[in-house]
Amino acid sequence: MTTTTLLQTARQRGQEQTLPYAGAVTPAEAWTLLSTDRQTILIDVRTNAERDWVGKVILPETQHYSVQWNLYPGGIQNPDFLAQLQAACPDKNTVLLFLCRSGVRSRHAAKLATEHGYSHCFDILHGFEGDKNEQGHRKTVCGWCHQNLPWSGA
């Protein structure tokens, strides 16, 4: 599937679900986009603690940025989120793929970025760890890790 086709599919998902941002990609689609288009950027909105303790996506430094949606400890929303996003990615026409643990914070981040002029914001469905299984464990049902996409453990 080409980059253009993947983005069309993601935008179609966005329209079907009436998302307040451009659309949504599966983790595998996100990896294909990131692998084939070095201008596409991943914005990891998890806390620094999550990345340190749970794991990180493996990508070239110029292709991913960490911009926390919430701060740890405390869980308050990062008051500098937009300023940090702007510093990481000043070009508002860049394709941005937002990632969190399970796909909730990333949706909020994509929405806020869209509201502030970023025109190509996509949520990565199911996030880094995905949903919990029947025992309450993540990384076993869906998400970046479950699909065996490149990441390094804590």
C-alpha positions as CSV (number, residue, x, y, z in Angstrom):
1,M,0.0,0.0,0.0
2,T,1.4,3.4,-0.9
3,T,1.7,6.4,1.5
4,T,-1.1,8.1,-0.4
5,T,-3.4,5.1,-0.1
6,L,-2.6,4.7,3.6
7,L,-3.4,8.4,4.3
8,Q,-6.6,8.2,2.2
9,T,-7.7,5.1,4.2
10,A,-6.9,6.9,7.5
11,R,-8.8,10.0,6.4
12,Q,-11.8,7.9,5.4
13,R,-11.8,6.4,8.9
14,G,-11.7,9.9,10.3
15,Q,-14.8,10.9,8.2
16,E,-16.7,7.7,9.0
17,Q,-16.1,8.3,12.7
18,T,-16.5,12.1,12.5
19,L,-13.2,12.5,14.2
20,P,-12.1,16.1,15.0
21,Y,-8.7,15.5,13.3
22,A,-7.6,14.1,10.0
23,G,-8.0,10.4,10.8
24,A,-6.6,7.3,12.4
25,V,-4.0,4.6,11.5
26,T,-3.4,1.2,12.8
27,P,0.0,0.6,14.3
28,A,1.1,-1.4,11.2
29,E,0.0,1.4,9.0
30,A,1.8,3.9,11.1
31,W,5.0,1.9,10.8
32,T,4.6,1.7,7.0
33,L,4.1,5.5,6.8
34,L,7.1,6.1,9.0
35,S,9.3,3.6,7.1
36,T,8.4,4.9,3.7
37,D,8.1,8.6,4.3
38,R,10.9,10.1,6.4
39,Q,8.9,13.4,6.6
40,T,6.2,11.7,8.7
41,I,6.7,12.4,12.4
42,L,5.6,10.3,15.4
43,I,4.6,12.3,18.5
44,D,4.8,10.1,21.6
45,V,2.5,11.8,24.1
46,R,3.1,9.3,26.9
47,T,4.9,10.5,30.1
48,N,8.6,10.3,30.4
49,A,8.1,7.7,33.1
50,E,6.1,5.5,30.7
51,R,8.8,5.6,28.0
52,D,11.5,5.0,30.6
53,W,9.7,2.1,32.4
54,V,7.6,0.5,29.6
55,G,9.5,1.1,26.4
56,K,10.1,3.3,23.4
57,V,9.4,3.1,19.7
58,I,12.6,2.7,17.7
59,L,12.8,5.4,15.0
60,P,15.5,7.8,13.8
61,E,15.8,10.8,16.1
62,T,14.6,13.2,13.5
63,Q,11.4,11.2,13.1
64,H,10.0,11.1,16.6
65,Y,9.5,13.4,19.4
66,S,8.3,13.1,23.0
67,V,5.7,15.7,24.0
68,Q,4.0,14.6,27.2
69,W,0.2,15.1,27.2
70,N,0.1,14.6,31.0
71,L,2.9,15.1,33.5
72,Y,4.2,12.5,35.9
73,P,3.8,12.4,38.8
74,G,0.4,13.9,39.4
75,G,-1.2,13.3,36.0
76,I,-2.0,17.0,35.3
77,Q,-2.2,18.1,31.7
78,N,1.0,19.5,30.4
79,P,0.5,23.3,30.2
80,D,3.3,23.5,27.7
81,F,2.1,20.9,25.3
82,L,1.4,23.2,22.3
83,A,4.6,25.1,22.8
84,Q,6.6,21.9,22.9
85,L,4.8,20.5,19.9
86,Q,5.6,23.7,18.0
87,A,9.2,23.5,19.0
88,A,9.4,19.9,17.9
89,C,7.5,20.4,14.6
90,P,7.1,24.0,13.5
91,D,5.7,23.0,10.0
92,K,2.0,22.6,10.5
93,N,1.7,20.8,7.2
94,T,3.7,17.8,8.4
95,V,2.0,14.5,8.8
96,L,1.9,13.8,12.5
97,L,1.1,10.4,14.1
98,F,0.2,10.7,17.8
99,L,0.9,7.7,20.1
100,C,0.0,7.0,23.7
101,R,-0.4,3.9,25.8
102,S,-3.9,2.8,24.5
103,G,-5.1,5.4,22.1
104,V,-6.9,7.9,24.4
105,R,-4.5,10.7,25.1
106,S,-3.3,10.6,21.5
107,R,-6.8,11.4,20.3
108,H,-6.9,14.4,22.6
109,A,-3.5,15.5,21.4
110,A,-4.5,15.1,17.7
111,K,-7.6,17.2,18.3
112,L,-5.8,20.0,20.1
113,A,-3.1,20.1,17.5
114,T,-5.7,20.3,14.7
115,E,-7.5,23.1,16.6
116,H,-4.2,25.0,16.5
117,G,-3.6,24.7,12.8
118,Y,-1.9,21.4,12.3
119,S,-3.6,20.0,9.2
120,H,-2.5,16.3,9.1
121,C,-3.0,14.9,12.6
122,F,-3.6,11.1,12.9
123,D,-4.2,9.0,16.0
124,I,-2.4,5.6,16.2
125,L,-5.2,3.2,17.1
126,H,-4.7,1.1,20.2
127,G,-1.5,3.0,21.1
128,F,1.8,1.5,22.3
129,E,0.5,-1.1,24.7
130,G,-3.0,-1.7,23.5
131,D,-6.1,-2.8,25.5
132,K,-6.0,-5.1,28.5
133,N,-6.6,-8.8,28.2
134,E,-8.9,-10.8,30.6
135,Q,-6.1,-10.8,33.2
136,G,-5.6,-7.1,33.0
137,H,-2.3,-7.2,31.1
138,R,-1.4,-5.0,28.1
139,K,0.7,-5.8,25.1
140,T,-1.2,-9.0,24.5
141,V,-4.3,-7.9,22.6
142,C,-3.5,-5.1,20.2
143,G,-1.2,-2.1,19.9
144,W,2.3,-1.3,18.7
145,C,4.1,-3.9,20.9
146,H,1.6,-6.7,20.2
147,Q,2.1,-6.2,16.4
148,N,5.9,-6.7,17.0
149,L,6.8,-3.4,15.6
150,P,10.2,-1.9,16.5
151,W,10.5,-0.9,20.1
152,S,13.0,-1.2,22.9
153,G,12.0,-2.4,26.4
154,A,12.7,-0.6,29.6
